[in-house]
Amino acid sequence: MPEFTIGPLGNWEGTAKVIIKTGNIAEEKVDAICISVGSTLEHSSSTWKAITKICGTKVYKDAYEKARKAQTTWLNRGEILVVDTRDTKLDAKYVFLVVLPDIYHLETAYTNIFREAIAHRCTSVAIPGLGCEANVKGMCSGDESDQPGGSFEAVAKTPATVSCDVL
């Protein structure tokens, strides 16, 4: 498993240990998992099914809707909606819904992920290739299961798990 340390990050003087590995992101023992979503904050159907299978549909839907209602502004590419999943069966305390970034907004997306991780006192975050699992209508063609990241399992096999250790 490749590992390296980055930091300081922006105004944050700490460092982050990055561990790149494959596995099921939903099974990672981390404080937060990141998921790409469309601009309407809709999950792909496969991602929604995978998360609700673990959390329970009603419990996750309630947490998701609570987060959406608390959001008073439209989110741009690379911005994040934080869903508190501490009351669910998911091991992660939070799900960071990252609005599908394009190449010009990747740095913003990663900066926002670390900013939210720090704000929510997360010490570890699982980050798949952003944009891989957001099978948003018009972005991918063909059967969802044939798309890279079309199924949560396919996405889950290529995460980078980032452990943020503040020094």
C-alpha positions as CSV (number, residue, x, y, z in Angstrom):
1,M,0.0,0.0,0.0
2,P,1.6,3.3,-1.1
3,E,1.7,5.9,1.7
4,F,2.9,9.5,1.7
5,T,2.5,12.6,3.9
6,I,1.3,16.0,2.6
7,G,1.0,19.3,4.4
8,P,0.8,21.9,5.6
9,L,-2.5,22.4,3.8
10,G,-3.6,26.1,3.2
11,N,-3.9,27.8,6.6
12,W,-3.8,24.5,8.4
13,E,-0.4,23.7,9.7
14,G,-1.0,20.0,10.2
15,T,-0.2,17.2,7.8
16,A,-2.2,14.4,6.3
17,K,-1.0,10.9,5.8
18,V,-2.4,9.5,2.5
19,I,-2.8,5.8,2.1
20,I,-3.8,4.6,-1.3
21,K,-5.6,1.3,-1.4
22,T,-8.4,-0.7,-2.9
23,G,-11.4,-1.9,-1.0
24,N,-15.1,-1.2,-0.4
25,I,-15.4,2.4,0.7
26,A,-18.5,1.7,2.7
27,E,-16.6,-0.8,4.8
28,E,-13.7,1.6,5.6
29,K,-13.2,2.4,9.3
30,V,-13.1,6.2,8.8
31,D,-14.8,9.2,10.2
32,A,-16.2,10.4,6.9
33,I,-16.7,9.0,3.4
34,C,-17.0,11.3,0.3
35,I,-19.4,10.7,-2.5
36,S,-19.8,12.7,-5.7
37,V,-23.3,14.0,-6.4
38,G,-24.9,16.1,-9.0
39,S,-25.7,19.8,-8.6
40,T,-29.2,18.9,-7.3
41,L,-27.4,16.8,-4.6
42,E,-29.0,13.6,-5.9
43,H,-27.0,10.4,-5.4
44,S,-26.7,8.0,-8.2
45,S,-29.3,5.2,-7.8
46,S,-26.6,2.6,-7.1
47,T,-24.9,4.8,-4.5
48,W,-28.2,5.5,-2.8
49,K,-29.0,1.8,-2.6
50,A,-25.6,0.9,-1.3
51,I,-25.7,3.5,1.5
52,T,-29.3,2.9,2.5
53,K,-28.6,-0.9,2.5
54,I,-26.1,-0.3,5.3
55,C,-27.8,2.6,7.1
56,G,-31.4,1.8,6.6
57,T,-33.5,3.8,4.0
58,K,-35.5,5.8,6.5
59,V,-32.7,6.6,8.8
60,Y,-30.3,7.8,6.0
61,K,-33.1,9.6,4.1
62,D,-34.0,11.5,7.3
63,A,-30.3,12.5,7.9
64,Y,-29.9,13.5,4.2
65,E,-33.1,15.6,4.2
66,K,-32.1,17.3,7.5
67,A,-28.8,18.3,5.9
68,R,-30.5,19.5,2.7
69,K,-33.0,21.6,4.7
70,A,-30.2,23.2,6.7
71,Q,-28.4,24.2,3.4
72,T,-29.7,27.7,2.5
73,T,-27.7,28.3,-0.6
74,W,-27.1,26.6,-3.9
75,L,-23.8,24.6,-3.8
76,N,-21.3,25.0,-6.7
77,R,-19.0,22.4,-8.1
78,G,-16.6,21.1,-5.5
79,E,-18.7,22.3,-2.6
80,I,-19.9,19.9,0.1
81,L,-23.1,19.0,1.9
82,V,-22.3,17.2,5.1
83,V,-24.8,14.4,6.1
84,D,-24.5,13.4,9.8
85,T,-24.6,9.6,9.9
86,R,-23.7,9.1,13.5
87,D,-27.2,7.7,14.2
88,T,-27.0,5.2,11.4
89,K,-25.4,1.8,11.1
90,L,-22.7,3.2,8.8
91,D,-19.3,3.1,10.4
92,A,-18.5,6.6,9.1
93,K,-19.8,9.5,11.2
94,Y,-20.4,11.7,8.2
95,V,-21.0,11.4,4.5
96,F,-19.6,14.3,2.5
97,L,-21.6,14.9,-0.6
98,V,-19.2,16.6,-3.0
99,V,-20.9,18.4,-5.8
100,L,-19.5,16.8,-8.9
101,P,-16.2,18.7,-9.6
102,D,-14.8,19.2,-13.1
103,I,-11.1,19.4,-13.7
104,Y,-11.2,23.2,-12.8
105,H,-12.8,22.5,-9.4
106,L,-10.8,19.5,-8.1
107,E,-8.5,21.6,-5.9
108,T,-11.5,23.4,-4.4
109,A,-13.2,20.0,-3.8
110,Y,-10.2,18.5,-2.0
111,T,-9.7,21.7,0.0
112,N,-13.3,21.7,1.0
113,I,-13.1,18.0,2.0
114,F,-10.1,18.7,4.4
115,R,-11.8,21.9,5.7
116,E,-15.0,19.9,6.6
117,A,-13.0,17.1,8.0
118,I,-11.2,19.5,10.4
119,A,-14.5,21.3,11.2
120,H,-16.1,18.0,12.2
121,R,-13.0,16.7,14.0
122,C,-12.5,13.9,11.6
123,T,-9.2,12.2,11.7
124,S,-9.7,10.0,8.7
125,V,-11.6,10.4,5.4
126,A,-12.2,7.9,2.5
127,I,-12.0,9.7,-0.8
128,P,-12.7,7.8,-4.0
129,G,-11.8,9.4,-7.4
130,L,-14.2,12.3,-7.3
131,G,-16.8,12.2,-10.0
132,C,-16.5,8.4,-10.5
133,E,-19.7,7.4,-8.8
134,A,-21.9,10.3,-9.8
135,N,-23.7,8.7,-12.6
136,V,-25.8,11.7,-13.3
137,K,-28.2,11.7,-16.2
138,G,-26.5,13.2,-19.2
139,M,-23.0,12.6,-17.9
140,C,-22.8,8.9,-18.7
141,S,-24.5,6.9,-21.3
142,G,-25.5,3.3,-21.4
143,D,-26.3,0.9,-18.6
144,E,-25.4,2.3,-15.2
145,S,-23.7,-0.9,-14.2
146,D,-21.3,-0.6,-17.2
147,Q,-20.1,2.8,-16.3
148,P,-16.9,3.4,-14.2
149,G,-18.4,3.9,-10.8
150,G,-21.8,3.0,-12.1
151,S,-22.2,0.7,-9.2
152,F,-21.1,1.5,-5.7
153,E,-19.0,-1.7,-5.5
154,A,-17.0,-0.6,-8.6
155,V,-16.3,2.8,-7.1
156,A,-15.6,1.2,-3.7
157,K,-12.7,-0.7,-5.2
158,T,-10.7,2.4,-6.0
159,P,-10.7,4.7,-3.0
160,A,-7.8,6.6,-1.6
161,T,-8.2,6.6,2.1
162,V,-6.7,9.7,3.7
163,S,-5.8,9.7,7.3
164,C,-5.5,13.3,8.5
165,D,-3.3,13.5,11.6
166,V,-2.9,17.0,13.0
167,L,0.5,17.4,14.4
